[in-house]
Amino acid sequence: MQKPAATVRAGDSLARAVNIMRHRSCGTVVVVGPDGRAVAMVTDRDVCLTALRMSRALADLKIHQAMSSRLFTCGPDDDVARVEDLMSLHQVRRLPVVDADGRPLGVVSLDDLAKEARRQVDLIASSAPSAGVGRVLGDICRPHFESLVPQDRELALEADGP
């Protein structure tokens, strides 16, 4: 888990989010409400797609224009299997880790799962990769074309070609 979680507010600019991502060497920030509780996520991909769709500079765009519409989280005591299940089910590459009050503590990513799988392999002195990580990657990366907004769906079809 990357600690502490990088956070922004819905009214901040996308430029601020990108600067945080650049300085923290991460691809996501957690959006917090006025009470400090996690309410959404913004990824580097969200930023790029919003800037493209809106044709405006990042400084002129707000976090709320790019942030996720749903937030999936895990707790600090959740085991790896639970985190893998949540990531698979919701097809997300990163999960905010939040305390009992919903305040972000950190972010767990696919990188963290891969490192844990490697640690487990080393512990049992086996050269076989973790089946769990492979399953999680497959679940997360399966196409979710239905979730695209109509104009993005059209672009996806155009990119696939005839």
C-alpha positions as CSV (number, residue, x, y, z in Angstrom):
1,M,0.0,0.0,0.0
2,Q,1.2,3.5,-0.9
3,K,0.9,5.6,2.3
4,P,-0.3,8.2,2.8
5,A,-3.0,8.4,0.2
6,A,-2.6,11.4,-2.2
7,T,-5.8,13.4,-1.9
8,V,-7.6,16.3,-3.7
9,R,-11.0,17.9,-3.4
10,A,-13.7,17.9,-6.1
11,G,-13.3,21.7,-6.7
12,D,-9.5,21.5,-7.2
13,S,-8.1,21.7,-10.8
14,L,-7.0,18.7,-12.8
15,A,-3.6,20.4,-13.0
16,R,-3.3,20.0,-9.3
17,A,-4.1,16.3,-9.5
18,V,-1.5,15.8,-12.2
19,N,1.1,17.6,-10.2
20,I,0.4,15.5,-7.2
21,M,0.6,12.3,-9.4
22,R,3.9,13.5,-10.9
23,H,5.5,14.3,-7.5
24,R,4.3,11.1,-5.9
25,S,5.0,8.9,-8.9
26,C,1.5,7.5,-8.8
27,G,-1.4,7.3,-11.2
28,T,-4.3,8.1,-9.0
29,V,-5.5,10.5,-6.3
30,V,-8.3,10.0,-3.8
31,V,-11.0,12.7,-3.8
32,V,-12.1,13.7,-0.4
33,G,-15.1,15.6,0.8
34,P,-15.2,18.5,3.2
35,D,-15.1,16.0,6.1
36,G,-12.0,14.3,4.8
37,R,-13.8,11.1,3.8
38,A,-13.0,9.4,0.5
39,V,-15.8,10.1,-2.1
40,A,-14.2,9.2,-5.4
41,M,-10.9,8.6,-7.3
42,V,-9.2,10.3,-10.2
43,T,-6.7,8.4,-12.4
44,D,-4.2,9.7,-14.9
45,R,-6.4,8.1,-17.5
46,D,-9.5,9.9,-16.3
47,V,-7.6,13.2,-16.6
48,C,-6.5,12.5,-20.1
49,L,-9.9,11.4,-21.3
50,T,-11.6,14.4,-19.7
51,A,-9.1,16.9,-21.2
52,L,-9.6,15.3,-24.6
53,R,-13.4,15.3,-24.3
54,M,-13.6,18.9,-23.0
55,S,-10.7,20.3,-25.2
56,R,-9.6,22.5,-22.3
57,A,-6.4,23.0,-20.3
58,L,-6.1,21.0,-17.1
59,A,-5.9,24.2,-15.1
60,D,-9.4,25.1,-16.4
61,L,-10.9,21.7,-15.6
62,K,-12.1,20.6,-12.1
63,I,-11.7,17.2,-10.4
64,H,-15.5,16.7,-10.3
65,Q,-15.5,16.7,-14.1
66,A,-13.2,13.7,-14.2
67,M,-13.7,11.8,-11.0
68,S,-15.2,8.3,-10.7
69,S,-18.9,8.1,-10.2
70,R,-18.6,5.1,-7.8
71,L,-15.9,4.4,-5.2
72,F,-14.8,1.0,-4.0
73,T,-12.6,0.8,-1.0
74,C,-11.0,-1.7,1.4
75,G,-10.1,-1.5,5.0
76,P,-6.6,-1.7,6.6
77,D,-7.3,-5.1,8.1
78,D,-8.6,-6.7,4.8
79,D,-6.5,-9.6,3.7
80,V,-5.0,-10.0,0.2
81,A,-7.7,-12.4,-0.9
82,R,-10.4,-9.8,0.0
83,V,-8.6,-7.0,-1.9
84,E,-8.1,-9.3,-4.9
85,D,-11.9,-10.2,-4.8
86,L,-12.9,-6.5,-4.7
87,M,-10.5,-5.5,-7.5
88,S,-11.7,-8.4,-9.7
89,L,-15.4,-7.8,-9.0
90,H,-15.2,-4.0,-9.7
91,Q,-12.5,-4.2,-12.4
92,V,-10.3,-1.6,-10.7
93,R,-6.5,-1.5,-10.6
94,R,-6.3,0.5,-7.3
95,L,-8.4,0.6,-4.1
96,P,-8.2,3.3,-1.5
97,V,-7.7,1.9,2.0
98,V,-9.9,3.8,4.4
99,D,-10.3,3.8,8.1
100,A,-13.6,3.1,9.9
101,D,-14.7,6.7,9.3
102,G,-14.0,6.5,5.5
103,R,-10.9,8.6,5.7
104,P,-8.1,7.5,3.3
105,L,-5.0,5.9,4.7
106,G,-3.4,4.8,1.5
107,V,-4.0,3.1,-1.8
108,V,-3.4,-0.5,-2.7
109,S,-2.6,-1.3,-6.3
110,L,-1.9,-4.1,-8.7
111,D,1.8,-3.5,-8.1
112,D,1.2,-4.3,-4.4
113,L,-0.6,-7.5,-5.3
114,A,2.2,-8.6,-7.6
115,K,4.8,-7.8,-4.9
116,E,2.8,-9.8,-2.3
117,A,2.4,-12.7,-4.8
118,R,6.2,-12.7,-5.3
119,R,6.7,-12.7,-1.6
120,Q,4.4,-15.7,-1.2
121,V,6.2,-17.5,-3.9
122,D,9.5,-16.9,-2.3
123,L,8.2,-18.0,1.1
124,I,7.1,-21.4,-0.3
125,A,10.2,-21.7,-2.4
126,S,8.1,-22.3,-5.6
127,S,8.8,-20.9,-9.0
128,A,5.1,-21.0,-10.0
129,P,3.4,-17.6,-10.2
130,S,0.4,-16.9,-8.0
131,A,-2.8,-18.1,-9.6
132,G,-4.5,-15.4,-7.7
133,V,-2.7,-12.5,-9.4
134,G,-3.3,-14.0,-12.8
135,R,-7.0,-14.4,-12.1
136,V,-7.2,-10.8,-10.7
137,L,-5.4,-9.4,-13.8
138,G,-7.7,-11.3,-16.1
139,D,-10.8,-10.1,-14.3
140,I,-9.7,-6.5,-14.1
141,C,-8.6,-6.3,-17.7
142,R,-11.6,-7.9,-19.4
143,P,-13.4,-5.4,-21.6
144,H,-16.2,-3.4,-20.1
145,F,-17.4,-1.8,-23.3
146,E,-20.9,-1.4,-21.8
147,S,-19.7,1.1,-19.2
148,L,-18.4,3.6,-21.8
149,V,-20.4,6.7,-22.4
150,P,-21.9,6.8,-25.9
151,Q,-19.3,9.1,-27.5
152,D,-16.5,7.0,-26.0
153,R,-18.2,3.8,-27.3
154,E,-18.2,5.3,-30.8
155,L,-14.5,6.1,-30.5
156,A,-13.7,2.6,-29.3
157,L,-15.6,1.2,-32.3
158,E,-13.7,3.5,-34.7
159,A,-10.4,2.4,-33.2
160,D,-11.2,-1.2,-33.8
161,G,-11.7,-0.5,-37.5
162,P,-13.9,-2.4,-39.9
